[in-house]
Amino acid sequence: MTKEEISKNVGRRIKLARTMMGKNQREFAEMLGVGVQGLSQMETGRRAPSNDILAVLTEATGFSAAWFHWTNYKVDPDTIAAFTG
């Protein structure tokens, strides 16, 4: 996988986590302590999240850092249930 493919995959996972939590970009950006533009860039793979933001992501979503990085990492059904009710 290229660096660009990895960034896009991480971005897709960030967006998936956000939508599973029922948050819009503004709300999620505030949770992460970033601007909406920065979040948008992360979701599209144009910007990689810093280690600090990744730590906030894992804390806020319950997903591991590995889940955000690995395409074949499965989501625990209990975690999905916690966000979708």
N, C-alpha and C positions, 0 to 999 in steps of 0.2 A: 504494500500500500504506500502511496506517495504521501508526502506531508499535507498536500492539498486535500486528498481523499480523507485523511485522518481528521483534518479540521472540519470538513463538511460533515463527517459522521458525528463528531462531538457536537456540532451545531444542531444536527437533527435530534440528538438526544436531549440537548438543552431545551429545544422547542417542545419535544414530547413531554418532558418533565413539567414544563410550564403549563401546557394545555391539560395535562392530567390533574394538575392542581387547580384548574379553573381560573388561572390568572391571565390577565392581558399583559402586554409587554411593559406597560408603565408600572403596573403593580409588581411584576416579577423583577424588573430593574431596580425598583426601590428596595425590595427584599435583599437583592444582591449588593446594593450600594453602588450601582453603576447607572449611567444614563441610558435612555431608551435607544439611542443610536449605538452605543456600545453593545447592548444586548442584541440588537438587530444584527450587528456585525458578527457577533459570536454565533447566533443562530444560523447565519448563512455561511459560516466557515471562513469569513474574511479576517477574523480576529480570534485568536485562541484565548481561552480564559486563563488568567494568571493562577498561580497556585493558591493565592488567597481567595479568589473568586471560586475556584474549584472546591475549596474547603467549605465555603458558604453554601455552595450548591449541594454538597453532600449532606450538610447539616439541615438545610431547608427542605430537601426532597426525600431524604432517607435512602437515596441511591448511593452506591459506592462510587469512588472515583473510577474504578475499573469499568463500571457500567457506562459511564460517559465516554470512555475511550475505546472499548472493544465492541466490534460489530456483532460478535457471536455470544456476548454476555447476556444471559436471560434475566428478565425481571421476575422477582419473587411475586407470585400471585397475591400474597397477603399485603405486599406493599402497594400493588395496584388497587386492591380493594380499599385500602385505607384512604386513597385519594379519590376514588370514584364513588365511594359510599355503597 
